[in-house]
Amino acid sequence: MSKATLSIGAVARLFDISTKTLRHYEELGLLAPARADNGYRCYRPADVQQILRIRQLQALGLTLEQIHDILENEVDEDRWQRILQTILADINGQLDALTVRRQRV
């Protein structure tokens, strides 16, 4: 492993996620880390950037399937607007449901 790459454990610690999560991302095609001669995963700076994007999109409420679609396909500004409007509508729906629950208490 070169100095410019990180091990799966180092990346997991960096993002405070499990190595199982990183392997899951790879299984879903969200990541494709290089392999060292010994078969270990080597995460390059581009892989770390990709994980950061995945985590940011998850924080917005997107599923891994939606994230895969976004990362695989070019997303123009109009599509981003539709995605964000959908997320906002979902959040508003959740807020409405919580407001009703709160009123019942």
N, CA, C and O atoms as CSV, one atom per row, in Angstrom:
chain,resi,resn,atom,element,x,y,z
A,1,MET,N,N,0.856,-1.172,0.000
A,1,MET,CA,C,0.000,0.000,0.000
A,1,MET,C,C,0.897,1.229,0.000
A,1,MET,O,O,1.809,1.341,0.819
A,2,SER,N,N,0.636,2.141,-0.915
A,2,SER,CA,C,1.468,3.337,-1.002
A,2,SER,C,C,1.058,4.346,0.056
A,2,SER,O,O,0.018,4.208,0.700
A,3,LYS,N,N,1.892,5.362,0.223
A,3,LYS,CA,C,1.606,6.404,1.209
A,3,LYS,C,C,0.366,7.211,0.847
A,3,LYS,O,O,-0.254,7.818,1.720
A,4,ALA,N,N,0.000,7.225,-0.428
A,4,ALA,CA,C,-1.144,8.020,-0.883
A,4,ALA,C,C,-2.469,7.285,-0.686
A,4,ALA,O,O,-3.525,7.824,-1.016
A,5,THR,N,N,-2.429,6.064,-0.153
A,5,THR,CA,C,-3.663,5.305,0.054
A,5,THR,C,C,-3.858,5.008,1.531
A,5,THR,O,O,-2.926,5.076,2.333
A,6,LEU,N,N,-5.097,4.677,1.863
A,6,LEU,CA,C,-5.454,4.342,3.240
A,6,LEU,C,C,-6.042,2.937,3.279
A,6,LEU,O,O,-6.640,2.476,2.306
A,7,SER,N,N,-5.870,2.269,4.399
A,7,SER,CA,C,-6.466,0.948,4.589
A,7,SER,C,C,-7.953,1.094,4.884
A,7,SER,O,O,-8.431,2.190,5.176
A,8,ILE,N,N,-8.675,-0.007,4.807
A,8,ILE,CA,C,-10.101,0.025,5.095
A,8,ILE,C,C,-10.359,0.462,6.542
A,8,ILE,O,O,-11.320,1.181,6.818
A,9,GLY,N,N,-9.494,0.021,7.459
A,9,GLY,CA,C,-9.649,0.419,8.859
A,9,GLY,C,C,-9.434,1.906,9.063
A,9,GLY,O,O,-10.159,2.547,9.824
A,10,ALA,N,N,-8.435,2.456,8.381
A,10,ALA,CA,C,-8.153,3.889,8.507
A,10,ALA,C,C,-9.307,4.720,7.953
A,10,ALA,O,O,-9.674,5.741,8.535
A,11,VAL,N,N,-9.876,4.289,6.839
A,11,VAL,CA,C,-11.002,5.019,6.246
A,11,VAL,C,C,-12.234,4.902,7.143
A,11,VAL,O,O,-12.967,5.874,7.325
A,12,ALA,N,N,-12.457,3.726,7.697
A,12,ALA,CA,C,-13.590,3.537,8.605
A,12,ALA,C,C,-13.472,4.474,9.805
A,12,ALA,O,O,-14.456,5.092,10.212
A,13,ARG,N,N,-12.288,4.576,10.362
A,13,ARG,CA,C,-12.076,5.487,11.504
A,13,ARG,C,C,-12.252,6.943,11.081
A,13,ARG,O,O,-12.823,7.740,11.825
A,14,LEU,N,N,-11.773,7.287,9.908
A,14,LEU,CA,C,-11.879,8.655,9.404
A,14,LEU,C,C,-13.338,9.110,9.322
A,14,LEU,O,O,-13.652,10.257,9.642
A,15,PHE,N,N,-14.222,8.214,8.895
A,15,PHE,CA,C,-15.635,8.559,8.722
A,15,PHE,C,C,-16.518,8.064,9.867
A,15,PHE,O,O,-17.731,8.274,9.854
A,16,ASP,N,N,-15.913,7.411,10.852
A,16,ASP,CA,C,-16.650,6.854,11.987
A,16,ASP,C,C,-17.761,5.913,11.504
A,16,ASP,O,O,-18.908,5.992,11.943
A,17,ILE,N,N,-17.377,5.023,10.589
A,17,ILE,CA,C,-18.288,4.002,10.085
A,17,ILE,C,C,-17.578,2.659,10.177
A,17,ILE,O,O,-16.368,2.606,10.399
A,18,SER,N,N,-18.317,1.592,10.008
A,18,SER,CA,C,-17.715,0.265,10.107
A,18,SER,C,C,-17.074,-0.152,8.782
A,18,SER,O,O,-17.403,0.367,7.715
A,19,THR,N,N,-16.161,-1.094,8.887
A,19,THR,CA,C,-15.568,-1.655,7.670
A,19,THR,C,C,-16.640,-2.405,6.881
A,19,THR,O,O,-16.573,-2.484,5.654
A,20,LYS,N,N,-17.623,-2.950,7.586
A,20,LYS,CA,C,-18.741,-3.636,6.926
A,20,LYS,C,C,-19.501,-2.657,6.025
A,20,LYS,O,O,-19.921,-3.020,4.926
A,21,THR,N,N,-19.676,-1.425,6.490
A,21,THR,CA,C,-20.356,-0.403,5.688
A,21,THR,C,C,-19.570,-0.125,4.414
A,21,THR,O,O,-20.151,-0.026,3.333
A,22,LEU,N,N,-18.257,0.000,4.533
A,22,LEU,CA,C,-17.429,0.249,3.347
A,22,LEU,C,C,-17.519,-0.910,2.362
A,22,LEU,O,O,-17.582,-0.698,1.151
A,23,ARG,N,N,-17.526,-2.135,2.881
A,23,ARG,CA,C,-17.661,-3.295,1.996
A,23,ARG,C,C,-19.040,-3.301,1.318
A,23,ARG,O,O,-19.168,-3.678,0.153
A,24,HIS,N,N,-20.057,-2.880,2.061
A,24,HIS,CA,C,-21.414,-2.799,1.505
A,24,HIS,C,C,-21.465,-1.779,0.368
A,24,HIS,O,O,-22.060,-2.042,-0.677
A,25,TYR,N,N,-20.849,-0.625,0.568
A,25,TYR,CA,C,-20.775,0.383,-0.496
A,25,TYR,C,C,-20.134,-0.224,-1.745
A,25,TYR,O,O,-20.579,0.017,-2.866
A,26,GLU,N,N,-19.094,-1.005,-1.534
A,26,GLU,CA,C,-18.402,-1.633,-2.662
A,26,GLU,C,C,-19.316,-2.648,-3.354
A,26,GLU,O,O,-19.370,-2.699,-4.583
A,27,GLU,N,N,-20.034,-3.456,-2.563
A,27,GLU,CA,C,-20.957,-4.446,-3.131
A,27,GLU,C,C,-22.038,-3.784,-3.983
A,27,GLU,O,O,-22.466,-4.338,-4.996
A,28,LEU,N,N,-22.474,-2.595,-3.567
A,28,LEU,CA,C,-23.520,-1.873,-4.297
A,28,LEU,C,C,-22.984,-1.116,-5.509
A,28,LEU,O,O,-23.756,-0.553,-6.285
A,29,GLY,N,N,-21.668,-1.103,-5.670
A,29,GLY,CA,C,-21.068,-0.397,-6.796
A,29,GLY,C,C,-20.857,1.085,-6.550
A,29,GLY,O,O,-20.616,1.845,-7.488
A,30,LEU,N,N,-20.946,1.500,-5.291
A,30,LEU,CA,C,-20.721,2.908,-4.955
A,30,LEU,C,C,-19.238,3.235,-4.862
A,30,LEU,O,O,-18.837,4.385,-5.042
A,31,LEU,N,N,-18.431,2.228,-4.582
A,31,LEU,CA,C,-16.978,2.391,-4.434
A,31,LEU,C,C,-16.263,1.281,-5.185
A,31,LEU,O,O,-16.795,0.185,-5.358
A,32,ALA,N,N,-15.063,1.579,-5.623
A,32,ALA,CA,C,-14.224,0.561,-6.261
A,32,ALA,C,C,-12.776,0.802,-5.853
A,32,ALA,O,O,-11.962,1.234,-6.669
A,33,PRO,N,N,-12.448,0.520,-4.573
A,33,PRO,CA,C,-11.073,0.761,-4.141
A,33,PRO,C,C,-10.093,-0.177,-4.852
A,33,PRO,O,O,-10.442,-1.289,-5.246
A,34,ALA,N,N,-8.882,0.298,-5.000
A,34,ALA,CA,C,-7.827,-0.526,-5.599
A,34,ALA,C,C,-7.463,-1.637,-4.618
A,34,ALA,O,O,-7.859,-1.610,-3.452
A,35,ARG,N,N,-6.717,-2.596,-5.099
A,35,ARG,CA,C,-6.248,-3.690,-4.246
A,35,ARG,C,C,-4.725,-3.712,-4.256
A,35,ARG,O,O,-4.083,-3.534,-5.292
A,36,ALA,N,N,-4.173,-3.935,-3.077
A,36,ALA,CA,C,-2.723,-4.088,-2.950
A,36,ALA,C,C,-2.345,-5.493,-3.435
A,36,ALA,O,O,-3.218,-6.318,-3.704
A,37,ASP,N,N,-1.067,-5.749,-3.541
A,37,ASP,CA,C,-0.590,-7.066,-3.969
A,37,ASP,C,C,-1.103,-8.176,-3.061
A,37,ASP,O,O,-1.306,-9.306,-3.505
A,38,ASN,N,N,-1.313,-7.850,-1.783
A,38,ASN,CA,C,-1.793,-8.845,-0.830
A,38,ASN,C,C,-3.321,-8.977,-0.841
A,38,ASN,O,O,-3.879,-9.757,-0.069
A,39,GLY,N,N,-4.001,-8.218,-1.713
A,39,GLY,CA,C,-5.452,-8.300,-1.831
A,39,GLY,C,C,-6.215,-7.331,-0.953
A,39,GLY,O,O,-7.438,-7.232,-1.052
A,40,TYR,N,N,-5.504,-6.611,-0.091
A,40,TYR,CA,C,-6.171,-5.650,0.792
A,40,TYR,C,C,-6.654,-4.447,-0.011
A,40,TYR,O,O,-6.053,-4.062,-1.014
A,41,ARG,N,N,-7.745,-3.872,0.453
A,41,ARG,CA,C,-8.279,-2.674,-0.194
A,41,ARG,C,C,-7.375,-1.479,0.094
A,41,ARG,O,O,-6.886,-1.309,1.210
A,42,CYS,N,N,-7.161,-0.653,-0.935
A,42,CYS,CA,C,-6.363,0.571,-0.814
A,42,CYS,C,C,-7.239,1.737,-1.259
A,42,CYS,O,O,-7.594,1.851,-2.432
A,43,TYR,N,N,-7.579,2.592,-0.316
A,43,TYR,CA,C,-8.460,3.721,-0.619
A,43,TYR,C,C,-7.628,4.938,-0.996
A,43,TYR,O,O,-6.836,5.442,-0.199
A,44,ARG,N,N,-7.825,5.399,-2.228
A,44,ARG,CA,C,-7.117,6.570,-2.749
A,44,ARG,C,C,-7.886,7.832,-2.364
A,44,ARG,O,O,-9.026,7.744,-1.906
A,45,PRO,N,N,-7.277,9.005,-2.543
A,45,PRO,CA,C,-7.988,10.259,-2.244
A,45,PRO,C,C,-9.338,10.359,-2.968
A,45,PRO,O,O,-10.302,10.867,-2.396
A,46,ALA,N,N,-9.420,9.887,-4.208
A,46,ALA,CA,C,-10.693,9.929,-4.947
A,46,ALA,C,C,-11.750,9.055,-4.273
A,46,ALA,O,O,-12.932,9.400,-4.272
A,47,ASP,N,N,-11.331,7.924,-3.700
A,47,ASP,CA,C,-12.266,7.056,-2.978
A,47,ASP,C,C,-12.782,7.754,-1.723
A,47,ASP,O,O,-13.965,7.669,-1.395
A,48,VAL,N,N,-11.885,8.440,-1.029
A,48,VAL,CA,C,-12.266,9.176,0.178
A,48,VAL,C,C,-13.273,10.270,-0.191
A,48,VAL,O,O,-14.247,10.482,0.530
A,49,GLN,N,N,-13.042,10.960,-1.305
A,49,GLN,CA,C,-13.982,11.985,-1.780
A,49,GLN,C,C,-15.344,11.363,-2.091
A,49,GLN,O,O,-16.386,11.941,-1.780
A,50,GLN,N,N,-15.322,10.187,-2.703
A,50,GLN,CA,C,-16.568,9.501,-3.043
A,50,GLN,C,C,-17.341,9.130,-1.773
A,50,GLN,O,O,-18.562,9.279,-1.728
A,51,ILE,N,N,-16.646,8.656,-0.757
A,51,ILE,CA,C,-17.300,8.321,0.514
A,51,ILE,C,C,-17.894,9.578,1.134
A,51,ILE,O,O,-19.002,9.540,1.670
A,52,LEU,N,N,-17.180,10.674,1.066
A,52,LEU,CA,C,-17.695,11.942,1.586
A,52,LEU,C,C,-18.993,12.320,0.864
A,52,LEU,O,O,-19.958,12.737,1.505
A,53,ARG,N,N,-19.019,12.177,-0.459
A,53,ARG,CA,C,-20.240,12.473,-1.226
A,53,ARG,C,C,-21.384,11.552,-0.801
A,53,ARG,O,O,-22.516,11.998,-0.612
A,54,ILE,N,N,-21.081,10.282,-0.654
A,54,ILE,CA,C,-22.100,9.312,-0.238
A,54,ILE,C,C,-22.679,9.710,1.114
A,54,ILE,O,O,-23.897,9.731,1.287
A,55,ARG,N,N,-21.815,10.023,2.066
A,55,ARG,CA,C,-22.269,10.384,3.418
A,55,ARG,C,C,-23.086,11.681,3.400
A,55,ARG,O,O,-24.073,11.799,4.126
A,56,GLN,N,N,-22.684,12.644,2.582
A,56,GLN,CA,C,-23.437,13.898,2.488
A,56,GLN,C,C,-24.824,13.660,1.899
A,56,GLN,O,O,-25.807,14.231,2.371
A,57,LEU,N,N,-24.903,12.826,0.881
A,57,LEU,CA,C,-26.196,12.529,0.270
A,57,LEU,C,C,-27.081,11.720,1.217
A,57,LEU,O,O,-28.297,11.910,1.243
A,58,GLN,N,N,-26.477,10.824,1.990
A,58,GLN,CA,C,-27.243,10.093,2.995
A,58,GLN,C,C,-27.802,11.050,4.042
A,58,GLN,O,O,-28.936,10.893,4.493
A,59,ALA,N,N,-27.011,12.031,4.422
A,59,ALA,CA,C,-27.455,13.011,5.421
A,59,ALA,C,C,-28.657,13.808,4.919
A,59,ALA,O,O,-29.448,14.306,5.720
A,60,LEU,N,N,-28.798,13.931,3.603
A,60,LEU,CA,C,-29.961,14.605,3.020
A,60,LEU,C,C,-31.194,13.703,3.005
A,60,LEU,O,O,-32.298,14.155,2.702
A,61,GLY,N,N,-31.001,12.435,3.329
A,61,GLY,CA,C,-32.125,11.506,3.373
A,61,GLY,C,C,-32.256,10.607,2.165
A,61,GLY,O,O,-33.256,9.904,2.025
A,62,LEU,N,N,-31.261,10.615,1.287
A,62,LEU,CA,C,-31.314,9.763,0.102
A,62,LEU,C,C,-30.945,8.331,0.464
A,62,LEU,O,O,-30.117,8.095,1.344
A,63,THR,N,N,-31.567,7.382,-0.222
A,63,THR,CA,C,-31.228,5.979,-0.029
A,63,THR,C,C,-29.950,5.658,-0.806
A,63,THR,O,O,-29.537,6.422,-1.679
A,64,LEU,N,N,-29.339,4.537,-0.486
A,64,LEU,CA,C,-28.135,4.136,-1.219
A,64,LEU,C,C,-28.456,3.866,-2.689
A,64,LEU,O,O,-27.621,4.106,-3.561
A,65,GLU,N,N,-29.646,3.376,-2.961
A,65,GLU,CA,C,-30.055,3.159,-4.355
A,65,GLU,C,C,-30.146,4.491,-5.101
A,65,GLU,O,O,-29.688,4.600,-6.239
A,66,GLN,N,N,-30.730,5.490,-4.468
A,66,GLN,CA,C,-30.817,6.816,-5.089
A,66,GLN,C,C,-29.425,7.413,-5.282
A,66,GLN,O,O,-29.138,8.028,-6.308
A,67,ILE,N,N,-28.573,7.225,-4.288
A,67,ILE,CA,C,-27.207,7.744,-4.365
A,67,ILE,C,C,-26.466,7.084,-5.522
A,67,ILE,O,O,-25.759,7.755,-6.273
A,68,HIS,N,N,-26.626,5.785,-5.662
A,68,HIS,CA,C,-25.983,5.068,-6.767
A,68,HIS,C,C,-26.425,5.656,-8.103
A,68,HIS,O,O,-25.605,5.880,-8.993
A,69,ASP,N,N,-27.720,5.903,-8.235
A,69,ASP,CA,C,-28.259,6.479,-9.471
A,69,ASP,C,C,-27.656,7.857,-9.741
A,69,ASP,O,O,-27.293,8.170,-10.875
A,70,ILE,N,N,-27.553,8.665,-8.711
A,70,ILE,CA,C,-26.995,10.017,-8.855
A,70,ILE,C,C,-25.524,9.960,-9.246
A,70,ILE,O,O,-25.083,10.695,-10.130
A,71,LEU,N,N,-24.769,9.089,-8.588
A,71,LEU,CA,C,-23.333,9.016,-8.848
A,71,LEU,C,C,-23.025,8.394,-10.208
A,71,LEU,O,O,-22.005,8.714,-10.818
A,72,GLU,N,N,-23.895,7.515,-10.683
A,72,GLU,CA,C,-23.671,6.849,-11.967
A,72,GLU,C,C,-24.077,7.710,-13.156
A,72,GLU,O,O,-23.542,7.558,-14.254
A,73,ASN,N,N,-25.018,8.607,-12.933
A,73,ASN,CA,C,-25.560,9.412,-14.029
A,73,ASN,C,C,-25.282,10.884,-13.777
A,73,ASN,O,O,-25.255,11.347,-12.636
A,74,GLU,N,N,-25.084,11.584,-14.840
A,74,GLU,CA,C,-24.877,13.028,-14.726
A,74,GLU,C,C,-26.184,13.668,-14.269
A,74,GLU,O,O,-27.242,13.416,-14.847
A,75,VAL,N,N,-26.108,14.482,-13.249
A,75,VAL,CA,C,-27.304,15.122,-12.704
A,75,VAL,C,C,-27.225,16.613,-13.004
A,75,VAL,O,O,-26.337,17.315,-12.520
A,76,ASP,N,N,-28.177,17.083,-13.815
A,76,ASP,CA,C,-28.195,18.506,-14.139
A,76,ASP,C,C,-28.930,19.282,-13.042
A,76,ASP,O,O,-29.486,18.698,-12.112
A,77,GLU,N,N,-28.918,20.584,-13.173
A,77,GLU,CA,C,-29.497,21.445,-12.141
A,77,GLU,C,C,-30.988,21.186,-11.953
A,77,GLU,O,O,-31.474,21.197,-10.822
A,78,ASP,N,N,-31.719,20.955,-13.037
A,78,ASP,CA,C,-33.158,20.686,-12.924
A,78,ASP,C,C,-33.420,19.406,-12.134
A,78,ASP,O,O,-34.322,19.354,-11.297
A,79,ARG,N,N,-32.628,18.384,-12.406
A,79,ARG,CA,C,-32.812,17.119,-11.676
A,79,ARG,C,C,-32.491,17.307,-10.202
A,79,ARG,O,O,-33.195,16.777,-9.343
A,80,TRP,N,N,-31.427,18.064,-9.899
A,80,TRP,CA,C,-31.097,18.338,-8.495
A,80,TRP,C,C,-32.252,19.052,-7.813
A,80,TRP,O,O,-32.586,18.744,-6.669
A,81,GLN,N,N,-32.860,19.998,-8.504
A,81,GLN,CA,C,-34.006,20.716,-7.940
A,81,GLN,C,C,-35.144,19.748,-7.621
A,81,GLN,O,O,-35.763,19.843,-6.561
A,82,ARG,N,N,-35.419,18.824,-8.531
A,82,ARG,CA,C,-36.485,17.842,-8.292
A,82,ARG,C,C,-36.135,16.933,-7.119
A,82,ARG,O,O,-36.993,16.623,-6.293
A,83,ILE,N,N,-34.889,16.510,-7.047
A,83,ILE,CA,C,-34.453,15.656,-5.937
A,83,ILE,C,C,-34.623,16.391,-4.618
A,83,ILE,O,O,-35.174,15.844,-3.663
A,84,LEU,N,N,-34.151,17.625,-4.564
A,84,LEU,CA,C,-34.236,18.410,-3.332
A,84,LEU,C,C,-35.685,18.721,-2.971
A,84,LEU,O,O,-36.032,18.729,-1.790
A,85,GLN,N,N,-36.536,18.977,-3.960
A,85,GLN,CA,C,-37.954,19.217,-3.684
A,85,GLN,C,C,-38.616,17.968,-3.111
A,85,GLN,O,O,-39.459,18.063,-2.219
A,86,THR,N,N,-38.238,16.808,-3.617
A,86,THR,CA,C,-38.772,15.553,-3.097
A,86,THR,C,C,-38.348,15.348,-1.650
A,86,THR,O,O,-39.156,14.947,-0.812
A,87,ILE,N,N,-37.081,15.622,-1.358
A,87,ILE,CA,C,-36.582,15.494,0.013
A,87,ILE,C,C,-37.326,16.454,0.928
A,87,ILE,O,O,-37.750,16.075,2.019
A,88,LEU,N,N,-37.482,17.684,0.490
A,88,LEU,CA,C,-38.178,18.690,1.294
A,88,LEU,C,C,-39.636,18.297,1.532
A,88,LEU,O,O,-40.149,18.475,2.637
A,89,ALA,N,N,-40.302,17.771,0.522
A,89,ALA,CA,C,-41.686,17.325,0.685
A,89,ALA,C,C,-41.768,16.184,1.696
A,89,ALA,O,O,-42.696,16.128,2.502
A,90,ASP,N,N,-40.796,15.277,1.652
A,90,ASP,CA,C,-40.757,14.167,2.604
A,90,ASP,C,C,-40.562,14.685,4.029
A,90,ASP,O,O,-41.235,14.234,4.956
A,91,ILE,N,N,-39.649,15.621,4.196
A,91,ILE,CA,C,-39.400,16.207,5.521
A,91,ILE,C,C,-40.655,16.916,6.023
A,91,ILE,O,O,-41.021,16.775,7.190
A,92,ASN,N,N,-41.312,17.672,5.156
A,92,ASN,CA,C,-42.543,18.362,5.551
A,92,ASN,C,C,-43.628,17.370,5.948
A,92,ASN,O,O,-44.374,17.616,6.895
A,93,GLY,N,N,-43.722,16.261,5.238
A,93,GLY,CA,C,-44.678,15.214,5.594
A,93,GLY,C,C,-44.380,14.626,6.963
A,93,GLY,O,O,-45.292,14.379,7.752
A,94,GLN,N,N,-43.102,14.404,7.242
A,94,GLN,CA,C,-42.707,13.890,8.554
A,94,GLN,C,C,-43.030,14.896,9.651
A,94,GLN,O,O,-43.498,14.521,10.725
A,95,LEU,N,N,-42.780,16.172,9.379
A,95,LEU,CA,C,-43.098,17.218,10.359
A,95,LEU,C,C,-44.598,17.272,10.635
A,95,LEU,O,O,-45.014,17.409,11.786
A,96,ASP,N,N,-45.404,17.163,9.591
A,96,ASP,CA,C,-46.857,17.165,9.767
A,96,ASP,C,C,-47.296,15.990,10.639
A,96,ASP,O,O,-48.117,16.153,11.541
A,97,ALA,N,N,-46.749,14.817,10.366
A,97,ALA,CA,C,-47.097,13.628,11.148
A,97,ALA,C,C,-46.676,13.790,12.605
A,97,ALA,O,O,-47.413,13.398,13.509
A,98,LEU,N,N,-45.504,14.359,12.838
A,98,LEU,CA,C,-45.035,14.587,14.209
A,98,LEU,C,C,-45.889,15.629,14.920
A,98,LEU,O,O,-46.138,15.513,16.119
A,99,THR,N,N,-46.334,16.636,14.195
A,99,THR,CA,C,-47.199,17.661,14.788
A,99,THR,C,C,-48.510,17.034,15.253
A,99,THR,O,O,-49.000,17.342,16.340
A,100,VAL,N,N,-49.075,16.159,14.431
A,100,VAL,CA,C,-50.309,15.465,14.803
A,100,VAL,C,C,-50.072,14.608,16.040
A,100,VAL,O,O,-50.884,14.621,16.965
A,101,ARG,N,N,-48.984,13.872,16.066
A,101,ARG,CA,C,-48.656,13.040,17.239
A,101,ARG,C,C,-48.503,13.889,18.480
A,101,ARG,O,O,-48.979,13.522,19.554
A,102,ARG,N,N,-47.841,15.021,18.337
A,102,ARG,CA,C,-47.608,15.909,19.476
A,102,ARG,C,C,-48.936,16.443,20.020
A,102,ARG,O,O,-49.123,16.533,21.233
A,103,GLN,N,N,-49.841,16.790,19.130
A,103,GLN,CA,C,-51.141,17.313,19.555
A,103,GLN,C,C,-51.957,16.258,20.293
A,103,GLN,O,O,-52.778,16.590,21.148
A,104,ARG,N,N,-51.735,15.007,19.970
A,104,ARG,CA,C,-52.465,13.916,20.627
A,104,ARG,C,C,-51.949,13.647,22.036
A,104,ARG,O,O,-52.657,13.070,22.862
A,105,VAL,N,N,-50.741,14.057,22.303
A,105,VAL,CA,C,-50.126,13.795,23.616
A,105,VAL,C,C,-50.572,14.762,24.634
A,105,VAL,O,O,-50.150,14.682,25.788
